[in-house]
Amino acid sequence: MSESQIYDTLRQALWIAVLMSAPLLTVALVAGVAIGLFQALTSVQEMTLTFVAKVGAMLVVFWVSMSFMTSTLVGFFHDRI
């Protein structure tokens, strides 16, 4: 395996990692901002509210996007190996 193939594989692997993590990170960001805005408007400073809502939203998105993540990884490994 040449040096350019190693760099190309690494570049593709990093891009796939970004693609797979983007839905989860986006939902975590949106949920965090929405809950933070709710807490600021209502003066409710409960840490459990932030944690449970964010984890719940991320679990739902993870479950929905599992087929996309699996097919992306299988395609990557099928092309590279």
N, CA and C of each residue as an Amber inpcrd file, in Angstrom:
protein
   243
   0.8470000  -1.1690000   0.0000000   0.0000000   0.0000000   0.0000000
   0.8950000   1.2360000   0.0000000   0.6330000   2.1190000  -0.9410000
   1.4830000   3.2980000  -1.0630000   1.0550000   4.3770000  -0.0700000
   1.9000000   5.3700000   0.0350000   1.6430000   6.4670000   0.9660000
   0.3920000   7.2560000   0.5740000   0.1740000   7.4380000  -0.7190000
  -1.0120000   8.1810000  -1.1590000  -2.3020000   7.4170000  -0.8690000
  -2.2540000   6.0990000  -0.9540000  -3.4350000   5.2980000  -0.6180000
  -3.7500000   5.3740000   0.8730000  -2.7130000   5.4010000   1.6900000
  -2.9270000   5.5200000   3.1320000  -3.5560000   6.8640000   3.4640000
  -3.0520000   7.9260000   2.8620000  -3.6170000   9.2570000   3.1140000
  -5.0410000   9.3760000   2.5860000  -5.3060000   8.7720000   1.4470000
  -6.6570000   8.8100000   0.8930000  -7.6400000   8.0330000   1.7770000
  -7.2070000   6.8810000   2.2720000  -8.0510000   6.1000000   3.1780000
  -8.3060000   6.8580000   4.4680000  -7.2850000   7.4910000   5.0070000
  -7.4390000   8.2780000   6.2260000  -8.3740000   9.4650000   6.0020000
  -8.2490000  10.1260000   4.8580000  -9.1100000  11.2620000   4.5430000
 -10.5590000  10.8190000   4.4330000 -10.7920000   9.7020000   3.7570000
 -12.1560000   9.1880000   3.6400000 -12.7080000   8.7480000   4.9860000
 -11.8870000   8.1470000   5.8150000 -12.3390000   7.7040000   7.1370000
 -12.7200000   8.8960000   8.0040000 -11.9460000   9.9570000   7.9550000
 -12.2820000  11.1520000   8.7280000 -13.5590000  11.8030000   8.2120000
 -13.7380000  11.8270000   6.9060000 -14.9580000  12.4090000   6.3460000
 -16.1890000  11.5800000   6.7370000 -16.0650000  10.2710000   6.7330000
 -17.1750000   9.4120000   7.1390000 -17.4730000   9.6070000   8.6240000
 -16.4400000   9.7900000   9.4350000 -16.6640000  10.0700000  10.8550000
 -17.4310000  11.3770000  11.0370000 -17.1110000  12.3790000  10.2470000
 -17.8450000  13.6490000  10.3060000 -19.2920000  13.4470000   9.8730000
 -19.5080000  12.7150000   8.7860000 -20.8680000  12.4770000   8.2980000
 -21.7070000  11.6970000   9.3150000 -21.0860000  10.7290000   9.9730000
 -21.8410000   9.9130000  10.9200000 -22.1400000  10.6630000  12.2130000
 -21.2680000  11.5510000  12.6180000 -21.4880000  12.2690000  13.8720000
 -22.3180000  13.5310000  13.6970000 -22.4790000  14.0130000  12.4800000
 -23.1980000  15.2620000  12.2480000 -24.6480000  15.2460000  12.7360000
 -25.4460000  14.2070000  12.4690000 -26.8240000  14.2350000  12.9790000
 -26.9030000  14.2810000  14.5060000 -26.0700000  13.5060000  15.1750000
 -26.0970000  13.4880000  16.6370000 -25.6420000  14.8200000  17.2240000
 -24.5830000  15.3690000  16.6750000 -24.0840000  16.6380000  17.1930000
 -25.0480000  17.7810000  16.9030000 -25.7050000  17.7360000  15.7600000
 -26.6870000  18.7760000  15.4320000 -27.8720000  18.7340000  16.3870000
 -28.3590000  17.5410000  16.6630000 -29.4910000  17.4160000  17.5880000
 -29.0790000  17.8330000  18.9940000 -27.8820000  17.4740000  19.4180000
 -27.4140000  17.8800000  20.7420000 -27.3200000  19.4020000  20.8380000
 -26.8370000  20.0380000  19.7760000 -26.7330000  21.4940000  19.7660000
 -28.0980000  22.1500000  19.8040000 -29.0180000  21.6980000  18.9650000
 -30.3570000  22.2890000  18.9100000 -31.1050000  22.0600000  20.2170000
 -31.0080000  20.8510000  20.7570000 -31.6800000  20.5580000  22.0270000
 -31.0870000  21.3830000  23.1610000 -29.7860000  21.5260000  23.1830000
 -29.1440000  22.3210000  24.2250000 -29.5430000  23.7860000  24.1660000
 -29.5910000  24.3420000  22.9610000 -30.0000000  25.7430000  22.8130000
 -31.4720000  25.9130000  23.1920000 -32.3230000  24.9950000  22.7450000
 -33.7530000  25.1040000  23.0540000 -34.0050000  24.9730000  24.5570000
 -33.3480000  24.0340000  25.1900000 -33.5430000  23.8460000  26.6300000
 -32.9290000  25.0130000  27.4050000 -31.7950000  25.5030000  26.9510000
 -31.1940000  26.6730000  27.5900000 -32.0840000  27.8970000  27.4810000
 -32.7010000  28.0820000  26.3280000 -33.6350000  29.1950000  26.1530000
 -34.8510000  29.0170000  27.0570000 -35.3710000  27.7960000  27.1340000
 -36.4990000  27.5200000  28.0270000 -36.1350000  27.7950000  29.4830000
 -34.9370000  27.3640000  29.8820000 -34.5100000  27.5970000  31.2570000
 -34.3090000  29.0780000  31.5460000 -33.8120000  29.8120000  30.5830000
 -33.6130000  31.2490000  30.7810000 -34.9450000  31.9850000  30.8560000
 -35.9110000  31.5590000  30.0670000 -37.2120000  32.2370000  30.0610000
 -38.0320000  31.9220000  31.3050000 -37.8950000  30.7160000  31.8470000
 -38.7260000  30.3170000  32.9880000 -37.9690000  30.3250000  34.3130000
 -36.7000000  30.6240000  34.3040000 -35.8530000  30.6200000  35.5060000
 -35.8130000  29.2650000  36.1960000 -35.9880000  28.2010000  35.4350000
 -35.8650000  26.8420000  35.9640000 -34.4190000  26.4090000  35.7190000
 -33.6710000  26.2000000  36.7720000 -32.2560000  25.8430000  36.6510000
 -32.0440000  24.4030000  37.1050000 -32.6700000  23.4850000  36.4340000
 -32.5680000  22.0680000  36.7790000 -31.6370000  21.3730000  35.7900000
 -30.5460000  20.7950000  36.2770000 -29.5660000  20.1520000  35.4090000
 -30.1030000  18.8440000  34.8270000 -30.9870000  18.1800000  35.5480000
 -31.5470000  16.9180000  35.0610000 -32.3820000  17.1430000  33.8110000
 -33.0900000  18.2470000  33.7460000 -33.9030000  18.5790000  32.5800000
 -33.0360000  18.6620000  31.3280000 -31.9070000  19.2970000  31.4400000
 -31.0020000  19.4290000  30.2960000 -30.4640000  18.0700000  29.8710000
 -29.9960000  17.3000000  30.8410000 -29.3650000  16.0230000  30.5330000
 -30.3450000  15.0280000  29.9370000 -31.4790000  14.8380000  30.5720000
 -32.4370000  13.8240000  30.1320000 -33.0090000  14.1630000  28.7610000
 -33.3700000  15.4040000  28.5450000 -33.9310000  15.7960000  27.2540000
 -32.9050000  15.6490000  26.1330000 -31.6820000  16.0460000  26.3960000
 -30.6420000  15.9580000  25.3660000 -30.3050000  14.5050000  25.0330000
 -30.1760000  13.6740000  26.0460000 -29.8750000  12.2600000  25.8140000
 -31.0310000  11.5750000  25.1080000 -32.2630000  11.9010000  25.5010000
 -33.4260000  11.3160000  24.8360000 -33.4950000  11.6790000  23.3660000
 -33.2550000  12.9480000  23.0580000 -33.2720000  13.3790000  21.6580000
 -32.1590000  12.7080000  20.8620000 -30.9950000  12.5680000  21.4730000
 -29.8870000  11.9320000  20.7740000 -30.1470000  10.4430000  20.5490000
 -30.7820000   9.7710000  21.4990000 -31.1190000   8.3590000  21.3060000
 -32.1140000   8.1660000  20.1700000 -33.0970000   9.0530000  20.0760000
 -34.0800000   8.9610000  18.9870000 -33.3940000   9.1570000  17.6440000
 -32.5420000  10.1620000  17.5430000 -31.8470000  10.4180000  16.2700000
 -30.8800000   9.2850000  15.9500000 -30.2290000   8.7470000  16.9590000
 -29.3230000   7.6170000  16.7260000 -30.0770000   6.4210000  16.1850000
 -31.2410000   6.1500000  16.7340000 -32.0420000   5.0280000  16.2780000
 -32.5360000   5.2530000  14.8520000 -32.9560000   6.4700000  14.5430000
 -33.4620000   6.7730000  13.2000000 -32.3380000   6.7150000  12.1670000
 -31.1580000   7.2030000  12.5240000 -30.0690000   7.2720000  11.5500000
 -29.1580000   6.0440000  11.5740000 -29.5330000   5.0200000  12.2950000
 -28.6930000   3.8260000  12.3750000 -28.5040000   3.1570000  11.0180000
 -29.5290000   3.0990000  10.1890000 -29.3790000   2.4630000   8.8770000
 -28.4290000   3.2570000   7.9850000 -28.5040000   4.5890000   8.0680000
 -27.5720000   5.4310000   7.3020000 -26.1410000   5.1930000   7.7590000
 -25.9280000   5.1450000   9.0630000 -24.5800000   4.9440000   9.5890000
 -24.0380000   3.5700000   9.2010000 -24.8700000   2.5610000   9.3000000
 -24.4430000   1.2090000   8.9600000 -24.0990000   1.0830000   7.4820000
 -24.9600000   1.6150000   6.6210000 -24.6900000   1.5230000   5.1840000
 -23.4530000   2.3250000   4.7990000 -23.2240000   3.4470000   5.4580000
 -22.0220000   4.2370000   5.1750000 -20.7650000   3.4770000   5.5610000
 -20.7620000   2.8800000   6.7360000 -19.5910000   2.1080000   7.1700000
 -19.3730000   0.8690000   6.3070000 -20.4510000   0.1680000   5.9720000
 -20.3150000  -1.0270000   5.1470000 -19.7790000  -0.6480000   3.7570000
 -20.2660000   0.4420000   3.2040000 -19.7660000   0.8970000   1.9150000
 -18.3040000   1.2720000   1.9640000 -17.8860000   1.9470000   3.0240000
 -16.4890000   2.3250000   3.1700000 -15.5900000   1.0940000   3.2610000
 -15.9560000   0.1500000   4.1270000 -15.1300000  -1.0410000   4.2920000
 -15.1660000  -1.9250000   3.0520000 -16.2970000  -1.9530000   2.3680000
 -16.3880000  -2.7490000   1.1450000 -15.4760000  -2.1830000   0.0610000
 -15.4020000  -0.8660000  -0.0470000 -14.5410000  -0.2260000  -1.0480000
 -13.0690000  -0.3400000  -0.6990000 -12.7500000  -0.2940000   0.5940000
 -11.3450000  -0.2480000   0.9980000 -10.7120000  -1.6220000   1.2210000
 -11.5200000  -2.5980000   1.6150000 -10.9070000  -3.9100000   1.9710000
 -11.1460000  -4.9140000   0.8590000
